[in-house]
Amino acid sequence: MKTIKIIIIALSLGIVVSSCNKEDALGSVDNIPGLGGDAWTAGTIDKWILDSLTTPYNIAVKYKWDQGELQADFNKNLVPPKEDNIIPMMSAIKKAWVSPYVAEAGLLFFKNISPKFFILVGSPAFERGAIKLGTAEGGRKVILYDVNDFRTKGMPGYQLSDTDVVKQVFHVIHHEYAHILDQNIKVPIEFSQSSARAYTSDWLNVTATEAKNEGFITQYAISSKEEDWAEMVSIMLVEGKGWFDQYVNSINFTGTTPNGTTAAMAQARLRQKEAALISYFKQAWNIDYRSLQARSKAAINALLY
C-alpha cells in the first residue's frame, strides 16, 4: 500500500471509549448495516457518479459510510464525508486528473490503466505524527480522506487559504496514479540512480530544506525511490513547470550536506529525474508530459483562482 503523508508539528488525539451495558437493547438485526439495514434509494449524487464516472470511465465511488472498508484505519476516529462535498470533489478530480490524461493518452488507455474504486472519508487519518490523506491498494482501490475540508472556487465559504487542501487532494490522486503507472511498466533505474545514497526510511526526521538540498522535491520523496518517483510526477503536475524551475534554482547553499551533496549536485539530481520522467512518459505510454502538465495546471488554476 502506498500512502502519502504530510508532517504535523504537534499532534494531540483524544480517545473516545464506548461501552455497552448488559441492559442495553440489541435492537432488530434488520437495522445492522450489511444485514438488511443499509439499503438506500439512488439519489442525485449516485446518478451523477453513474453518468460522470462509472459509465464513461468504469470508476465507482463509495461515499456511504462503511468503516469496514478501512481495515488499516479500523481503530482510528474517522467521520463520514459530507454529501454536499461529494459531487464538487469528484467533479474537480475529473477535471484535474481524468480529463488531462484522457486528452493526452485517449479513453482506452485511461479505462485500462486507472483505479476503479474510490472510497471517500470525511476526516484525515493520523499515523506516526503525520496526516494520511490517501492510500492506494493494488492499483484498483483508492481511499481519499479529508473530504469535508474540500472547497473550490464557487463553493460556500471558499477562501484562498483552501487552495492548500484542494492541491493536496490532486497531489494524492496524481501520486497514487504515478504508482499505478510504475506497477504496469517499471520506471527505469536511471530515474533514481543519482539519488540512491540519500534515500532514508527515517523521512519524518528529515526537514523540507534538508530534503531539497539533497535533490528531492518533498520530504516524503526521500523515503524511497518509489515515493521519489510518485512525488516528482504529482508535484510537477499540480504546481507546474514554472514552480519546479523556481524550486530547483532556489537551491543555493555553500559547502556540502552530511551526505556530501553540493548545491550544484542537488540541482543536477532534480533535473536528471525530471528528464527521466519526461522520457518515461513518452517511451512507456506515448504521453507528452509537458502537455499533460500544462493541462493539469490549467485545470487546477481554473478551480481555485
Sequence and secondary structure as in RCSB ss.txt:
>XXXX:A:sequence
MKTIKIIIIALSLGIVVSSCNKEDALGSVDNIPGLGGDAWTAGTIDKWILDSLTTPYNIAVKYKWDQGELQADFN
KNLVPPKEDNIIPMMSAIKKAWVSPYVAEAGLLFFKNISPKFFILVGSPAFERGAIKLGTAEGGRKVILYDVNDF
RTKGMPGYQLSDTDVVKQVFHVIHHEYAHILDQNIKVPIEFSQSSARAYTSDWLNVTATEAKNEGFITQYAISSK
EEDWAEMVSIMLVEGKGWFDQYVNSINFTGTTPNGTTAAMAQARLRQKEAALISYFKQAWNIDYRSLQARSKAAI
NALLY
>XXXX:A:secstr
 EEEEEE S            TTS    GGGSTTTTS      HHHHHHIIIIIHHH  EEE S  GGG GGGTT
S      GGGHHHHHHHHIIIIIHHHHHHH HHHHHHSS  EEEE SS EEETTEEEEEEEETTTEEEE  GGG 
  TTSTT  GGGHHHHHHHHHHHHHHHHHHHHHHS   GGGTGGGGGG  S GGGS HHHHHHTT SSTGGGG H
HHHHHHHHHHHHHH HHHHHHHHHT   SS  TT   HHHHHHHHHHHHHHHHHHHHHHH   HHHHHHHHHHHH
HHHH 
